[in-house]
Amino acid sequence: MFERFLAEFLEKALGQYVDIQGLDKSALEVSAWKGTVELEKLVLKPRSLCEVFGLPFELEGSIGQLHLKVPWKSLGTKPVRATVKDLEVVIRPTSIRPEEFTAREW
């Protein structure tokens, strides 16, 4: 049950940025209770990244490994740490003209 909840949470949290459809729920259960979650071979969703961040170029790429360290006992006071290994990104200019691009405020 917990692994299903965690898989759904990861899908909602990361799903707009990466493709995590092939998530191994049984592997999640074992590591999640220890406070670690490792995801491998994630594919970046190019359209989503550009739309979310308002970028005037296209991105494509992958993440070899995403490691999350979750401090369950201190979740409200300590940060969740994320480590990315083997990040590969290809950037291409879009056909958007500069006057069509509107910068986002962060």
MODELLER restraints for C-alpha pairs under 7 A, 6 or more apart:
rsr = mdl.restraints
at = mdl.atoms
rsr.add(forms.Gaussian(group=physical.xy_distance, feature=features.Distance(at['CA:2:A'], at['CA:29:A']), mean=6.87, stdev=0.5))
rsr.add(forms.Gaussian(group=physical.xy_distance, feature=features.Distance(at['CA:3:A'], at['CA:25:A']), mean=5.58, stdev=0.5))
rsr.add(forms.Gaussian(group=physical.xy_distance, feature=features.Distance(at['CA:3:A'], at['CA:26:A']), mean=6.93, stdev=0.5))
rsr.add(forms.Gaussian(group=physical.xy_distance, feature=features.Distance(at['CA:3:A'], at['CA:28:A']), mean=5.87, stdev=0.5))
rsr.add(forms.Gaussian(group=physical.xy_distance, feature=features.Distance(at['CA:3:A'], at['CA:29:A']), mean=4.88, stdev=0.5))
rsr.add(forms.Gaussian(group=physical.xy_distance, feature=features.Distance(at['CA:4:A'], at['CA:25:A']), mean=6.61, stdev=0.5))
rsr.add(forms.Gaussian(group=physical.xy_distance, feature=features.Distance(at['CA:7:A'], at['CA:25:A']), mean=6.64, stdev=0.5))
rsr.add(forms.Gaussian(group=physical.xy_distance, feature=features.Distance(at['CA:11:A'], at['CA:20:A']), mean=6.64, stdev=0.5))
rsr.add(forms.Gaussian(group=physical.xy_distance, feature=features.Distance(at['CA:16:A'], at['CA:48:A']), mean=6.15, stdev=0.5))
rsr.add(forms.Gaussian(group=physical.xy_distance, feature=features.Distance(at['CA:17:A'], at['CA:44:A']), mean=5.91, stdev=0.5))
rsr.add(forms.Gaussian(group=physical.xy_distance, feature=features.Distance(at['CA:17:A'], at['CA:45:A']), mean=5.38, stdev=0.5))
rsr.add(forms.Gaussian(group=physical.xy_distance, feature=features.Distance(at['CA:17:A'], at['CA:48:A']), mean=6.02, stdev=0.5))
rsr.add(forms.Gaussian(group=physical.xy_distance, feature=features.Distance(at['CA:17:A'], at['CA:49:A']), mean=5.99, stdev=0.5))
rsr.add(forms.Gaussian(group=physical.xy_distance, feature=features.Distance(at['CA:18:A'], at['CA:42:A']), mean=6.12, stdev=0.5))
rsr.add(forms.Gaussian(group=physical.xy_distance, feature=features.Distance(at['CA:18:A'], at['CA:43:A']), mean=5.42, stdev=0.5))
rsr.add(forms.Gaussian(group=physical.xy_distance, feature=features.Distance(at['CA:18:A'], at['CA:44:A']), mean=4.37, stdev=0.5))
rsr.add(forms.Gaussian(group=physical.xy_distance, feature=features.Distance(at['CA:18:A'], at['CA:45:A']), mean=5.20, stdev=0.5))
rsr.add(forms.Gaussian(group=physical.xy_distance, feature=features.Distance(at['CA:19:A'], at['CA:42:A']), mean=6.06, stdev=0.5))
rsr.add(forms.Gaussian(group=physical.xy_distance, feature=features.Distance(at['CA:19:A'], at['CA:43:A']), mean=5.40, stdev=0.5))
rsr.add(forms.Gaussian(group=physical.xy_distance, feature=features.Distance(at['CA:19:A'], at['CA:44:A']), mean=6.45, stdev=0.5))
rsr.add(forms.Gaussian(group=physical.xy_distance, feature=features.Distance(at['CA:19:A'], at['CA:45:A']), mean=6.58, stdev=0.5))
rsr.add(forms.Gaussian(group=physical.xy_distance, feature=features.Distance(at['CA:20:A'], at['CA:42:A']), mean=6.45, stdev=0.5))
rsr.add(forms.Gaussian(group=physical.xy_distance, feature=features.Distance(at['CA:28:A'], at['CA:37:A']), mean=6.50, stdev=0.5))
rsr.add(forms.Gaussian(group=physical.xy_distance, feature=features.Distance(at['CA:31:A'], at['CA:37:A']), mean=5.77, stdev=0.5))
rsr.add(forms.Gaussian(group=physical.xy_distance, feature=features.Distance(at['CA:35:A'], at['CA:69:A']), mean=5.63, stdev=0.5))
rsr.add(forms.Gaussian(group=physical.xy_distance, feature=features.Distance(at['CA:35:A'], at['CA:70:A']), mean=4.69, stdev=0.5))
rsr.add(forms.Gaussian(group=physical.xy_distance, feature=features.Distance(at['CA:35:A'], at['CA:71:A']), mean=5.99, stdev=0.5))
rsr.add(forms.Gaussian(group=physical.xy_distance, feature=features.Distance(at['CA:35:A'], at['CA:72:A']), mean=6.45, stdev=0.5))
rsr.add(forms.Gaussian(group=physical.xy_distance, feature=features.Distance(at['CA:36:A'], at['CA:68:A']), mean=5.57, stdev=0.5))
rsr.add(forms.Gaussian(group=physical.xy_distance, feature=features.Distance(at['CA:36:A'], at['CA:69:A']), mean=4.66, stdev=0.5))
rsr.add(forms.Gaussian(group=physical.xy_distance, feature=features.Distance(at['CA:36:A'], at['CA:70:A']), mean=6.05, stdev=0.5))
rsr.add(forms.Gaussian(group=physical.xy_distance, feature=features.Distance(at['CA:37:A'], at['CA:67:A']), mean=5.78, stdev=0.5))
rsr.add(forms.Gaussian(group=physical.xy_distance, feature=features.Distance(at['CA:37:A'], at['CA:68:A']), mean=5.00, stdev=0.5))
rsr.add(forms.Gaussian(group=physical.xy_distance, feature=features.Distance(at['CA:37:A'], at['CA:69:A']), mean=6.60, stdev=0.5))
rsr.add(forms.Gaussian(group=physical.xy_distance, feature=features.Distance(at['CA:38:A'], at['CA:65:A']), mean=6.88, stdev=0.5))
rsr.add(forms.Gaussian(group=physical.xy_distance, feature=features.Distance(at['CA:38:A'], at['CA:66:A']), mean=5.64, stdev=0.5))
rsr.add(forms.Gaussian(group=physical.xy_distance, feature=features.Distance(at['CA:38:A'], at['CA:67:A']), mean=4.48, stdev=0.5))
rsr.add(forms.Gaussian(group=physical.xy_distance, feature=features.Distance(at['CA:38:A'], at['CA:68:A']), mean=6.29, stdev=0.5))
rsr.add(forms.Gaussian(group=physical.xy_distance, feature=features.Distance(at['CA:39:A'], at['CA:65:A']), mean=5.67, stdev=0.5))
rsr.add(forms.Gaussian(group=physical.xy_distance, feature=features.Distance(at['CA:39:A'], at['CA:66:A']), mean=5.07, stdev=0.5))
rsr.add(forms.Gaussian(group=physical.xy_distance, feature=features.Distance(at['CA:39:A'], at['CA:67:A']), mean=6.49, stdev=0.5))
rsr.add(forms.Gaussian(group=physical.xy_distance, feature=features.Distance(at['CA:40:A'], at['CA:64:A']), mean=5.49, stdev=0.5))
rsr.add(forms.Gaussian(group=physical.xy_distance, feature=features.Distance(at['CA:40:A'], at['CA:65:A']), mean=4.34, stdev=0.5))
rsr.add(forms.Gaussian(group=physical.xy_distance, feature=features.Distance(at['CA:40:A'], at['CA:66:A']), mean=6.27, stdev=0.5))
rsr.add(forms.Gaussian(group=physical.xy_distance, feature=features.Distance(at['CA:41:A'], at['CA:62:A']), mean=6.79, stdev=0.5))
rsr.add(forms.Gaussian(group=physical.xy_distance, feature=features.Distance(at['CA:41:A'], at['CA:63:A']), mean=5.79, stdev=0.5))
rsr.add(forms.Gaussian(group=physical.xy_distance, feature=features.Distance(at['CA:41:A'], at['CA:64:A']), mean=4.70, stdev=0.5))
rsr.add(forms.Gaussian(group=physical.xy_distance, feature=features.Distance(at['CA:41:A'], at['CA:65:A']), mean=6.19, stdev=0.5))
rsr.add(forms.Gaussian(group=physical.xy_distance, feature=features.Distance(at['CA:42:A'], at['CA:62:A']), mean=5.55, stdev=0.5))
rsr.add(forms.Gaussian(group=physical.xy_distance, feature=features.Distance(at['CA:42:A'], at['CA:63:A']), mean=5.04, stdev=0.5))
rsr.add(forms.Gaussian(group=physical.xy_distance, feature=features.Distance(at['CA:42:A'], at['CA:64:A']), mean=6.47, stdev=0.5))
rsr.add(forms.Gaussian(group=physical.xy_distance, feature=features.Distance(at['CA:43:A'], at['CA:61:A']), mean=6.19, stdev=0.5))
rsr.add(forms.Gaussian(group=physical.xy_distance, feature=features.Distance(at['CA:43:A'], at['CA:62:A']), mean=4.38, stdev=0.5))
rsr.add(forms.Gaussian(group=physical.xy_distance, feature=features.Distance(at['CA:43:A'], at['CA:63:A']), mean=6.38, stdev=0.5))
rsr.add(forms.Gaussian(group=physical.xy_distance, feature=features.Distance(at['CA:44:A'], at['CA:60:A']), mean=6.06, stdev=0.5))
rsr.add(forms.Gaussian(group=physical.xy_distance, feature=features.Distance(at['CA:44:A'], at['CA:61:A']), mean=5.35, stdev=0.5))
rsr.add(forms.Gaussian(group=physical.xy_distance, feature=features.Distance(at['CA:44:A'], at['CA:62:A']), mean=5.27, stdev=0.5))
rsr.add(forms.Gaussian(group=physical.xy_distance, feature=features.Distance(at['CA:45:A'], at['CA:60:A']), mean=6.82, stdev=0.5))
rsr.add(forms.Gaussian(group=physical.xy_distance, feature=features.Distance(at['CA:46:A'], at['CA:58:A']), mean=6.33, stdev=0.5))
rsr.add(forms.Gaussian(group=physical.xy_distance, feature=features.Distance(at['CA:46:A'], at['CA:59:A']), mean=4.85, stdev=0.5))
rsr.add(forms.Gaussian(group=physical.xy_distance, feature=features.Distance(at['CA:46:A'], at['CA:60:A']), mean=4.94, stdev=0.5))
rsr.add(forms.Gaussian(group=physical.xy_distance, feature=features.Distance(at['CA:50:A'], at['CA:57:A']), mean=6.92, stdev=0.5))
rsr.add(forms.Gaussian(group=physical.xy_distance, feature=features.Distance(at['CA:50:A'], at['CA:58:A']), mean=6.33, stdev=0.5))
rsr.add(forms.Gaussian(group=physical.xy_distance, feature=features.Distance(at['CA:50:A'], at['CA:59:A']), mean=7.00, stdev=0.5))
rsr.add(forms.Gaussian(group=physical.xy_distance, feature=features.Distance(at['CA:54:A'], at['CA:103:A']), mean=6.61, stdev=0.5))
rsr.add(forms.Gaussian(group=physical.xy_distance, feature=features.Distance(at['CA:54:A'], at['CA:104:A']), mean=6.38, stdev=0.5))
rsr.add(forms.Gaussian(group=physical.xy_distance, feature=features.Distance(at['CA:56:A'], at['CA:93:A']), mean=6.67, stdev=0.5))
rsr.add(forms.Gaussian(group=physical.xy_distance, feature=features.Distance(at['CA:56:A'], at['CA:94:A']), mean=6.02, stdev=0.5))
rsr.add(forms.Gaussian(group=physical.xy_distance, feature=features.Distance(at['CA:56:A'], at['CA:96:A']), mean=6.60, stdev=0.5))
rsr.add(forms.Gaussian(group=physical.xy_distance, feature=features.Distance(at['CA:56:A'], at['CA:101:A']), mean=6.54, stdev=0.5))
rsr.add(forms.Gaussian(group=physical.xy_distance, feature=features.Distance(at['CA:57:A'], at['CA:91:A']), mean=6.62, stdev=0.5))
rsr.add(forms.Gaussian(group=physical.xy_distance, feature=features.Distance(at['CA:57:A'], at['CA:92:A']), mean=5.47, stdev=0.5))
rsr.add(forms.Gaussian(group=physical.xy_distance, feature=features.Distance(at['CA:57:A'], at['CA:93:A']), mean=4.23, stdev=0.5))
rsr.add(forms.Gaussian(group=physical.xy_distance, feature=features.Distance(at['CA:57:A'], at['CA:94:A']), mean=4.61, stdev=0.5))
rsr.add(forms.Gaussian(group=physical.xy_distance, feature=features.Distance(at['CA:58:A'], at['CA:91:A']), mean=5.72, stdev=0.5))
rsr.add(forms.Gaussian(group=physical.xy_distance, feature=features.Distance(at['CA:58:A'], at['CA:92:A']), mean=5.09, stdev=0.5))
rsr.add(forms.Gaussian(group=physical.xy_distance, feature=features.Distance(at['CA:58:A'], at['CA:93:A']), mean=6.13, stdev=0.5))
rsr.add(forms.Gaussian(group=physical.xy_distance, feature=features.Distance(at['CA:58:A'], at['CA:94:A']), mean=6.04, stdev=0.5))
rsr.add(forms.Gaussian(group=physical.xy_distance, feature=features.Distance(at['CA:59:A'], at['CA:89:A']), mean=6.61, stdev=0.5))
rsr.add(forms.Gaussian(group=physical.xy_distance, feature=features.Distance(at['CA:59:A'], at['CA:90:A']), mean=5.63, stdev=0.5))
rsr.add(forms.Gaussian(group=physical.xy_distance, feature=features.Distance(at['CA:59:A'], at['CA:91:A']), mean=4.78, stdev=0.5))
rsr.add(forms.Gaussian(group=physical.xy_distance, feature=features.Distance(at['CA:59:A'], at['CA:92:A']), mean=6.52, stdev=0.5))
rsr.add(forms.Gaussian(group=physical.xy_distance, feature=features.Distance(at['CA:60:A'], at['CA:89:A']), mean=5.71, stdev=0.5))
rsr.add(forms.Gaussian(group=physical.xy_distance, feature=features.Distance(at['CA:60:A'], at['CA:90:A']), mean=5.27, stdev=0.5))
rsr.add(forms.Gaussian(group=physical.xy_distance, feature=features.Distance(at['CA:60:A'], at['CA:91:A']), mean=6.82, stdev=0.5))
rsr.add(forms.Gaussian(group=physical.xy_distance, feature=features.Distance(at['CA:61:A'], at['CA:88:A']), mean=5.17, stdev=0.5))
rsr.add(forms.Gaussian(group=physical.xy_distance, feature=features.Distance(at['CA:61:A'], at['CA:89:A']), mean=4.32, stdev=0.5))
rsr.add(forms.Gaussian(group=physical.xy_distance, feature=features.Distance(at['CA:61:A'], at['CA:90:A']), mean=5.93, stdev=0.5))
rsr.add(forms.Gaussian(group=physical.xy_distance, feature=features.Distance(at['CA:62:A'], at['CA:87:A']), mean=5.97, stdev=0.5))
rsr.add(forms.Gaussian(group=physical.xy_distance, feature=features.Distance(at['CA:62:A'], at['CA:88:A']), mean=5.32, stdev=0.5))
rsr.add(forms.Gaussian(group=physical.xy_distance, feature=features.Distance(at['CA:62:A'], at['CA:89:A']), mean=6.68, stdev=0.5))
rsr.add(forms.Gaussian(group=physical.xy_distance, feature=features.Distance(at['CA:63:A'], at['CA:84:A']), mean=6.95, stdev=0.5))
rsr.add(forms.Gaussian(group=physical.xy_distance, feature=features.Distance(at['CA:63:A'], at['CA:85:A']), mean=6.68, stdev=0.5))
rsr.add(forms.Gaussian(group=physical.xy_distance, feature=features.Distance(at['CA:63:A'], at['CA:86:A']), mean=5.80, stdev=0.5))
rsr.add(forms.Gaussian(group=physical.xy_distance, feature=features.Distance(at['CA:63:A'], at['CA:87:A']), mean=4.60, stdev=0.5))
rsr.add(forms.Gaussian(group=physical.xy_distance, feature=features.Distance(at['CA:63:A'], at['CA:88:A']), mean=6.46, stdev=0.5))
rsr.add(forms.Gaussian(group=physical.xy_distance, feature=features.Distance(at['CA:64:A'], at['CA:85:A']), mean=5.74, stdev=0.5))
rsr.add(forms.Gaussian(group=physical.xy_distance, feature=features.Distance(at['CA:64:A'], at['CA:86:A']), mean=4.72, stdev=0.5))
rsr.add(forms.Gaussian(group=physical.xy_distance, feature=features.Distance(at['CA:64:A'], at['CA:87:A']), mean=6.17, stdev=0.5))
rsr.add(forms.Gaussian(group=physical.xy_distance, feature=features.Distance(at['CA:65:A'], at['CA:84:A']), mean=5.86, stdev=0.5))
rsr.add(forms.Gaussian(group=physical.xy_distance, feature=features.Distance(at['CA:65:A'], at['CA:85:A']), mean=5.08, stdev=0.5))
rsr.add(forms.Gaussian(group=physical.xy_distance, feature=features.Distance(at['CA:65:A'], at['CA:86:A']), mean=6.60, stdev=0.5))
rsr.add(forms.Gaussian(group=physical.xy_distance, feature=features.Distance(at['CA:66:A'], at['CA:82:A']), mean=6.88, stdev=0.5))
rsr.add(forms.Gaussian(group=physical.xy_distance, feature=features.Distance(at['CA:66:A'], at['CA:83:A']), mean=5.78, stdev=0.5))
rsr.add(forms.Gaussian(group=physical.xy_distance, feature=features.Distance(at['CA:66:A'], at['CA:84:A']), mean=4.74, stdev=0.5))
rsr.add(forms.Gaussian(group=physical.xy_distance, feature=features.Distance(at['CA:66:A'], at['CA:85:A']), mean=6.47, stdev=0.5))
rsr.add(forms.Gaussian(group=physical.xy_distance, feature=features.Distance(at['CA:67:A'], at['CA:82:A']), mean=5.63, stdev=0.5))
rsr.add(forms.Gaussian(group=physical.xy_distance, feature=features.Distance(at['CA:67:A'], at['CA:83:A']), mean=5.05, stdev=0.5))
rsr.add(forms.Gaussian(group=physical.xy_distance, feature=features.Distance(at['CA:67:A'], at['CA:84:A']), mean=6.46, stdev=0.5))
rsr.add(forms.Gaussian(group=physical.xy_distance, feature=features.Distance(at['CA:68:A'], at['CA:80:A']), mean=6.89, stdev=0.5))
rsr.add(forms.Gaussian(group=physical.xy_distance, feature=features.Distance(at['CA:68:A'], at['CA:81:A']), mean=5.61, stdev=0.5))
rsr.add(forms.Gaussian(group=physical.xy_distance, feature=features.Distance(at['CA:68:A'], at['CA:82:A']), mean=4.56, stdev=0.5))
rsr.add(forms.Gaussian(group=physical.xy_distance, feature=features.Distance(at['CA:68:A'], at['CA:83:A']), mean=6.50, stdev=0.5))
rsr.add(forms.Gaussian(group=physical.xy_distance, feature=features.Distance(at['CA:69:A'], at['CA:80:A']), mean=5.71, stdev=0.5))
rsr.add(forms.Gaussian(group=physical.xy_distance, feature=features.Distance(at['CA:69:A'], at['CA:81:A']), mean=5.06, stdev=0.5))
rsr.add(forms.Gaussian(group=physical.xy_distance, feature=features.Distance(at['CA:69:A'], at['CA:82:A']), mean=6.50, stdev=0.5))
rsr.add(forms.Gaussian(group=physical.xy_distance, feature=features.Distance(at['CA:70:A'], at['CA:80:A']), mean=4.94, stdev=0.5))
rsr.add(forms.Gaussian(group=physical.xy_distance, feature=features.Distance(at['CA:70:A'], at['CA:81:A']), mean=6.81, stdev=0.5))
rsr.add(forms.Gaussian(group=physical.xy_distance, feature=features.Distance(at['CA:71:A'], at['CA:78:A']), mean=6.64, stdev=0.5))
rsr.add(forms.Gaussian(group=physical.xy_distance, feature=features.Distance(at['CA:71:A'], at['CA:80:A']), mean=6.60, stdev=0.5))
